[in-house]
Every structure is written in C-alpha cells, then in structure tokens.
C-alpha cells in the first residue's frame, strides 16, 4: 500500500513523502524502504520518541 501511495505521489508531481512513527512501532521497516529520520521528538511517556521520516521521490 505504501509503495502504491509513493507511485501516485510521483505521478502527481510530489517531490517527497513524509510520515511519522514511534520508536516502538515500525522505524526499521520504513528505513528499509528508503525513509530517513528528519526530526526526532522526545518527551513522551516511558521515554518514547517520535520520528518524522522523509523519502525523496
């Protein structure tokens, strides 16, 4: 589904895609698909972190 969304974005002229995930979710999955960490937000319960990711199309 994510690859299809990227394809549609390219077809519509998008230059990049962004998404967010928590440290206990899917960070390695997104990194394997070419996403890189653009911003990290800390201060969540149990010292969790949120990552804003970006991938150039």
DRENTORKOL-3810 file (N, C-alpha, C; in nm, 4 decimals):
REM DRENTORKOL-3810
@n.u->0.0823; n.v->-0.1178; n.w->0.0000; ca.u->0.0000; ca.v->0.0000; ca.w->0.0000; c.u->0.0878; c.v->0.1257; c.w->0.0000
@n.u->0.1925; n.v->0.1224; n.w->0.0795; ca.u->0.2807; ca.v->0.2393; ca.w->0.0866; c.u->0.3487; c.v->0.2656; c.w->-0.0475
@n.u->0.3946; n.v->0.1607; n.w->-0.1129; ca.u->0.4592; ca.v->0.1769; ca.w->-0.2434; c.u->0.3618; c.v->0.2323; c.w->-0.3470
@n.u->0.2371; n.v->0.1927; n.w->-0.3376; ca.u->0.1350; ca.v->0.2453; ca.w->-0.4289; c.u->0.1116; c.v->0.3942; c.w->-0.4016
@n.u->0.1099; n.v->0.4335; n.w->-0.2758; ca.u->0.0938; ca.v->0.5752; ca.w->-0.2408; c.u->0.2112; c.v->0.6567; c.w->-0.2947
@n.u->0.3337; n.v->0.6014; n.w->-0.2853; ca.u->0.4500; ca.v->0.6705; ca.w->-0.3402; c.u->0.4372; c.v->0.6851; c.w->-0.4917
@n.u->0.3908; n.v->0.5810; n.w->-0.5578; ca.u->0.3720; ca.v->0.5841; ca.w->-0.7038; c.u->0.2728; c.v->0.6940; c.w->-0.7429
@n.u->0.1624; n.v->0.7003; n.w->-0.6729; ca.u->0.0614; ca.v->0.8039; ca.w->-0.7008; c.u->0.1208; c.v->0.9428; c.w->-0.6774
@n.u->0.1985; n.v->0.9564; n.w->-0.5710; ca.u->0.2637; ca.v->1.0840; ca.w->-0.5437; c.u->0.3547; c.v->1.1272; c.w->-0.6571
@n.u->0.4350; n.v->1.0344; n.w->-0.7070; ca.u->0.5232; ca.v->1.0649; ca.w->-0.8204; c.u->0.4422; c.v->1.1089; c.w->-0.9420
@n.u->0.3357; n.v->1.0335; n.w->-0.9707; ca.u->0.2509; ca.v->1.0650; ca.w->-1.0865; c.u->0.1893; c.v->1.2038; c.w->-1.0756
@n.u->0.1669; n.v->1.2493; n.w->-0.9539; ca.u->0.1048; ca.v->1.3808; ca.w->-0.9324; c.u->0.2069; c.v->1.4914; c.w->-0.9088
@n.u->0.3345; n.v->1.4577; n.w->-0.9239; ca.u->0.4386; ca.v->1.5593; ca.w->-0.9143; c.u->0.4939; c.v->1.5856; c.w->-0.7761
@n.u->0.4655; n.v->1.5003; n.w->-0.6798; ca.u->0.5210; ca.v->1.5197; ca.w->-0.5454; c.u->0.6721; c.v->1.4987; c.w->-0.5482
@n.u->0.7434; n.v->1.5780; n.w->-0.4727; ca.u->0.8887; ca.v->1.5678; ca.w->-0.4672; c.u->0.9374; c.v->1.4776; c.w->-0.3544
@n.u->0.8555; n.v->1.4652; n.w->-0.2507; ca.u->0.8933; ca.v->1.3815; ca.w->-0.1371; c.u->0.7682; c.v->1.3384; c.w->-0.0623
@n.u->0.7863; n.v->1.2429; n.w->0.0288; ca.u->0.6779; ca.v->1.1959; ca.w->0.1145; c.u->0.7280; c.v->1.1983; c.w->0.2584
@n.u->0.6388; n.v->1.2299; n.w->0.3521; ca.u->0.6742; ca.v->1.2284; ca.w->0.4937; c.u->0.5764; c.v->1.1403; c.w->0.5698
@n.u->0.6239; n.v->1.0889; n.w->0.6822; ca.u->0.5381; ca.v->1.0125; ca.w->0.7717; c.u->0.5991; c.v->1.0155; c.w->0.9104
@n.u->0.5241; n.v->0.9695; n.w->1.0078; ca.u->0.5758; ca.v->0.9635; ca.w->1.1445; c.u->0.5523; c.v->0.8259; c.w->1.2025
@n.u->0.6401; n.v->0.7890; n.w->1.2941; ca.u->0.6276; ca.v->0.6618; ca.w->1.3646; c.u->0.6918; c.v->0.6773; c.w->1.5021
@n.u->0.6509; n.v->0.5951; n.w->1.5944; ca.u->0.7092; ca.v->0.5959; ca.w->1.7281; c.u->0.8228; c.v->0.4938; c.w->1.7341
@n.u->0.9092; n.v->0.5078; n.w->1.8343; ca.u->1.0233; ca.v->0.4174; ca.w->1.8446; c.u->0.9817; c.v->0.2719; c.w->1.8682
@n.u->0.8626; n.v->0.2480; n.w->1.9161; ca.u->0.8158; ca.v->0.1118; ca.w->1.9414; c.u->0.7305; c.v->0.0587; c.w->1.8264
@n.u->0.7223; n.v->0.1350; n.w->1.7160; ca.u->0.6421; ca.v->0.0912; ca.w->1.6016; c.u->0.7314; c.v->0.0379; c.w->1.4890
@n.u->0.7366; n.v->0.1044; n.w->1.3779; ca.u->0.7900; ca.v->0.0465; ca.w->1.2551; c.u->0.9116; c.v->0.1190; c.w->1.1971
@n.u->0.9945; n.v->0.1812; n.w->1.2784; ca.u->1.1082; ca.v->0.2565; ca.w->1.2268; c.u->1.1970; c.v->0.1727; c.w->1.1341
@n.u->1.2434; n.v->0.0544; n.w->1.1717; ca.u->1.3296; ca.v->-0.0230; ca.w->1.0810; c.u->1.2618; c.v->-0.0579; c.w->0.9484
@n.u->1.1325; n.v->-0.0836; n.w->0.9512; ca.u->1.0576; ca.v->-0.1144; ca.w->0.8297; c.u->1.0652; c.v->0.0020; c.w->0.7317
@n.u->1.0380; n.v->0.1230; n.w->0.7800; ca.u->1.0410; ca.v->0.2404; ca.w->0.6931; c.u->1.1822; c.v->0.2706; c.w->0.6436
@n.u->1.2818; n.v->0.2512; n.w->0.7293; ca.u->1.4199; ca.v->0.2754; ca.w->0.6874; c.u->1.4606; c.v->0.1792; c.w->0.5760
@n.u->1.4153; n.v->0.0562; n.w->0.5811; ca.u->1.4448; ca.v->-0.0404; ca.w->0.4745; c.u->1.3829; c.v->0.0025; c.w->0.3419
@n.u->1.2754; n.v->0.0795; n.w->0.3479; ca.u->1.2096; ca.v->0.1286; ca.w->0.2272; c.u->1.2676; c.v->0.2616; c.w->0.1782
@n.u->1.3744; n.v->0.3084; n.w->0.2428; ca.u->1.4419; ca.v->0.4285; ca.w->0.1964; c.u->1.4090; c.v->0.5567; c.w->0.2698
@n.u->1.3321; n.v->0.5489; n.w->0.3770; ca.u->1.2989; ca.v->0.6681; ca.w->0.4547; c.u->1.4128; c.v->0.7003; c.w->0.5512
@n.u->1.4359; n.v->0.8288; n.w->0.5729; ca.u->1.5387; ca.v->0.8704; ca.w->0.6677; c.u->1.4771; c.v->0.9619; c.w->0.7729
@n.u->1.5381; n.v->0.9623; n.w->0.8897; ca.u->1.4894; ca.v->1.0435; ca.w->1.0014; c.u->1.5209; c.v->1.1900; c.w->0.9727
@n.u->1.4168; n.v->1.2709; n.w->0.9738; ca.u->1.4325; ca.v->1.4149; ca.w->0.9521; c.u->1.4246; c.v->1.4916; c.w->1.0845
@n.u->1.3500; n.v->1.4357; n.w->1.1802; ca.u->1.3281; ca.v->1.5036; ca.w->1.3079; c.u->1.2907; c.v->1.4004; c.w->1.4129
@n.u->1.3399; n.v->1.4185; n.w->1.5343; ca.u->1.3046; ca.v->1.3314; ca.w->1.6457; c.u->1.2450; c.v->1.4164; c.w->1.7572
@n.u->1.1299; n.v->1.3761; n.w->1.8073; ca.u->1.0660; ca.v->1.4467; ca.w->1.9185; c.u->1.0682; c.v->1.3541; c.w->2.0397
@n.u->1.1198; n.v->1.4054; n.w->2.1494; ca.u->1.1272; ca.v->1.3284; ca.w->2.2732; c.u->1.0297; c.v->1.3852; c.w->2.3750
@n.u->1.0201; n.v->1.3192; n.w->2.4899; ca.u->0.9365; ca.v->1.3703; ca.w->2.5973; c.u->0.8056; c.v->1.2963; c.w->2.6155
@n.u->0.7912; n.v->1.1846; n.w->2.5490; ca.u->0.6702; ca.v->1.1052; ca.w->2.5638; c.u->0.6817; c.v->1.0127; c.w->2.6844
@n.u->0.5699; n.v->0.9570; n.w->2.7233; ca.u->0.5654; ca.v->0.8641; ca.w->2.8352; c.u->0.6634; c.v->0.7485; c.w->2.8141
@n.u->0.7271; n.v->0.7046; n.w->2.9205; ca.u->0.8238; ca.v->0.5938; ca.w->2.9192; c.u->0.9426; c.v->0.6223; c.w->2.8275
@n.u->0.9781; n.v->0.7491; n.w->2.8145; ca.u->1.0923; ca.v->0.7933; ca.w->2.7331; c.u->1.0810; c.v->0.7549; c.w->2.5859
@n.u->0.9604; n.v->0.7378; n.w->2.5370; ca.u->0.9403; ca.v->0.7066; ca.w->2.3951; c.u->0.9784; c.v->0.8265; c.w->2.3091
@n.u->1.0075; n.v->0.7983; n.w->2.1829; ca.u->1.0413; ca.v->0.9031; ca.w->2.0878; c.u->0.9564; c.v->0.8876; c.w->1.9619
@n.u->0.9241; n.v->1.0012; n.w->1.9015; ca.u->0.8526; ca.v->1.0021; ca.w->1.7742; c.u->0.9505; c.v->1.0464; c.w->1.6670
@n.u->0.9478; n.v->0.9782; n.w->1.5539; ca.u->1.0357; ca.v->1.0111; ca.w->1.4430; c.u->0.9530; c.v->1.0624; c.w->1.3257
@n.u->0.9947; n.v->1.1749; n.w->1.2702; ca.u->0.9386; ca.v->1.2242; ca.w->1.1450; c.u->1.0352; c.v->1.1790; c.w->1.0370
@n.u->0.9828; n.v->1.1056; n.w->0.9390; ca.u->1.0651; ca.v->1.0475; ca.w->0.8335; c.u->1.0346; c.v->1.1122; c.w->0.6990
@n.u->1.1329; n.v->1.1047; n.w->0.6090; ca.u->1.1179; ca.v->1.1643; ca.w->0.4763; c.u->1.1827; c.v->1.0728; c.w->0.3727
@n.u->1.1218; n.v->1.0699; n.w->0.2542; ca.u->1.1792; ca.v->0.9980; ca.w->0.1416; c.u->1.1577; c.v->1.0829; c.w->0.0170
@n.u->1.2669; n.v->1.1111; n.w->-0.0528; ca.u->1.2546; ca.v->1.1845; ca.w->-0.1778; c.u->1.1981; c.v->1.0922; c.w->-0.2847
@n.u->1.1087; n.v->1.1468; n.w->-0.3647; ca.u->1.0505; ca.v->1.0698; ca.w->-0.4733; c.u->1.1217; c.v->1.1052; c.w->-0.6011
END
